[in-house]
C-alpha cells in the first residue's frame, strides 16, 4: 500500500492500487444495547503456609518413656520437634496471643513378626500423625503518627503438620500375632488293578480330589488415647521493617519462622480377653499369654 503524498496521480482520489475499506455495518439495535459492566474477579492471594508433606520416608523417633501401665495398657511418652514458615494475611505490628491445640489423626500399631533363626529381629512400631492448630491474634496498623500507633485485632488460624514413627524397642511384651492358614488334605482310595495284574490285589492311592482347610484369626488392634501434651514454641519474624510515618522504635512484619517441641503421652490399650482366639496350631506354649518377638 502506498501513501497519497507519493501518488503520481494529481487527482485527490485514491490510486487504483491503494487498498481502501468502508466502515462495517452495525445494526441500530446493537448500537442502542448498553455494554455489560466489566467483572473483575476478587482473587485472594494464596499464602505459602505449611501443608502435609507427600513423602515415602518417615522420621524415626525414640520414645522418652514406654512402660506398662496396667493389664493390657502401655504408656508411651514422645517428644517431636517441628519447624515451619507462617505467612500472615496482612502486616502485623505485634503478636497478641497464640492458642494451640494438638490433634492426633493417626495412631497405628505395628507388631513385630517372629522371625526364623538367623534372621534379624524387628521391633514393634507406632505410626503417629496429626497437626497443631494455631490461632494467632495480632494487631494490624490502620494509622500512625510520630508518637502514636492505632491498630485493629486480626485473627489467623493455621495447621502445622507433625508425623513420626515411634520405635517401641524390645523390652515390652505385646500380644502375639495369629496368622491365617491353608492346609490341604486327602483320603485314601482303593481301586482294582488292571487286568494284566493279579486280580487279588488292589491299588491303594490318594484321592485325586482337592480338599482345603482354611483358618482365619481376627487379630484386634489396640485403642489409642491422648492423655497429656505440652507445646514449647519460639516464633521469630523474618521480614521486620520500620513502620513508615510512625514512632522510630515501631516496626511491622508478615512472615514468621516457628520452632516447636511437642511433648505428649498416649496410652495403648490391648484386648485382654484370652478366650477371643482359640489355640493356634503353631503355638507350642501351654498358655496363650503374650510373648516377645
Long-range contacts (C-beta under 8 A, 24 or more apart in sequence): 47-87, 47-88, 47-89, 48-85, 48-87, 49-84, 49-85, 49-86, 49-87, 49-158, 50-84, 50-85, 50-86, 50-158, 50-159, 50-160, 50-161, 51-161, 52-131, 52-161, 53-161, 53-163, 58-127, 58-163, 58-164, 58-165, 59-163, 59-164, 59-165, 60-164, 60-165, 60-167, 61-164, 61-165, 61-166, 61-167, 62-166, 62-167, 63-166, 63-167, 63-168, 64-263, 66-168, 66-169, 66-171, 66-172, 68-172, 69-267, 71-272, 72-269, 72-270, 72-271, 72-272, 73-267, 73-268, 73-269, 73-270, 74-168, 74-172, 74-174, 74-222, 74-267, 74-268, 74-270, 75-227, 75-265, 75-266, 75-267, 76-126, 76-166, 76-168, 76-265, 76-266, 76-267, 76-268, 77-263, 77-264, 77-265, 78-128, 78-164, 78-166, 78-263, 78-264, 78-265, 78-266, 79-261, 79-262, 79-263, 80-128, 80-162, 80-164, 80-261, 80-262, 81-259, 81-260, 81-261, 81-262, 82-132, 82-160, 82-161, 82-162, 82-258, 82-259, 82-260, 82-261, 82-262, 83-257, 83-258, 83-259, 83-260, 84-160, 84-257, 84-258, 85-238, 85-255, 85-256, 85-257, 85-258, 86-134, 86-136, 86-158, 86-235, 86-255, 86-256, 86-257, 86-258, 87-254, 87-255, 87-256, 88-136, 88-138, 88-154, 88-156, 88-254, 88-255, 88-256, 89-154, 89-156, 90-140, 90-154, 90-254, 91-140, 91-141, 91-252, 91-253, 91-254, 92-138, 92-139, 92-140, 92-154, 92-252, 92-253, 92-254, 93-138, 93-139, 93-140, 93-141, 93-149, 93-151, 93-243, 93-250, 93-252, 94-138, 94-139, 95-136, 95-137, 95-138, 95-235, 96-137, 96-138, 96-139, 96-153, 97-137, 98-134, 98-135, 98-136, 98-137, 98-233, 98-235, 99-134, 99-135, 100-132, 100-133, 100-134, 100-135, 100-231, 100-233, 101-132, 101-133, 102-130, 102-132, 102-133, 102-226, 102-229, 102-231, 102-262, 102-264, 103-130, 103-131, 103-132, 103-133, 104-128, 104-129, 104-130, 104-224, 104-226, 104-264, 104-266, 105-129, 105-130, 105-131, 106-130, 106-163, 107-224, 107-266, 108-221, 109-221, 109-222, 109-224, 109-268, 111-174, 111-175, 111-176, 111-177, 111-293, 112-174, 112-293, 113-177, 113-293, 114-176, 114-177, 114-293, 115-293, 121-170, 121-293, 122-293, 123-167, 123-168, 123-169, 123-170, 123-293, 124-168, 124-169, 124-172, 124-174, 124-293, 125-165, 125-166, 125-167, 125-168, 126-165, 126-166, 126-168, 126-268, 127-165, 127-166, 128-162, 128-163, 128-164, 128-165, 128-166, 128-266, 129-161, 129-162, 129-163, 130-161, 130-162, 130-163, 131-159, 131-160, 131-161, 131-162, 132-159, 132-160, 132-162, 132-231, 132-260, 132-262, 133-157, 133-158, 133-159, 134-158, 134-159, 134-160, 141-243, 141-246, 141-252, 144-243, 144-245, 144-246, 144-247, 144-250, 145-245, 145-246, 146-245, 146-246, 146-247, 147-247, 148-247, 149-243, 149-246, 149-247, 149-250, 160-258, 160-260, 162-262, 170-292, 170-293, 173-290, 173-291, 173-292, 174-270, 174-290, 175-270, 175-271, 175-290, 176-283, 176-290, 176-291, 177-219, 178-217, 178-219, 178-277, 178-280, 179-217, 179-282, 180-214, 180-215, 180-216, 180-217, 181-213, 181-214, 181-215, 181-281, 182-212, 182-213, 182-214, 182-215, 183-212, 183-213, 183-215, 184-210, 184-211, 184-212, 184-213, 185-211, 185-212, 185-213, 186-211, 187-211, 215-281, 217-277, 217-280, 220-270, 220-271, 220-276, 222-268, 222-269, 222-270, 222-271, 223-268, 223-269, 224-266, 224-267, 224-268, 224-269, 225-266, 225-267, 225-269, 226-264, 226-265, 226-266, 227-264, 227-265, 227-266, 227-267, 228-264, 228-265, 229-262, 229-263, 229-264, 229-265, 230-262, 230-263, 230-264, 231-260, 231-261, 231-262, 231-263, 232-260, 232-261, 232-263, 233-258, 233-259, 233-260, 233-261, 234-258, 234-259, 234-260
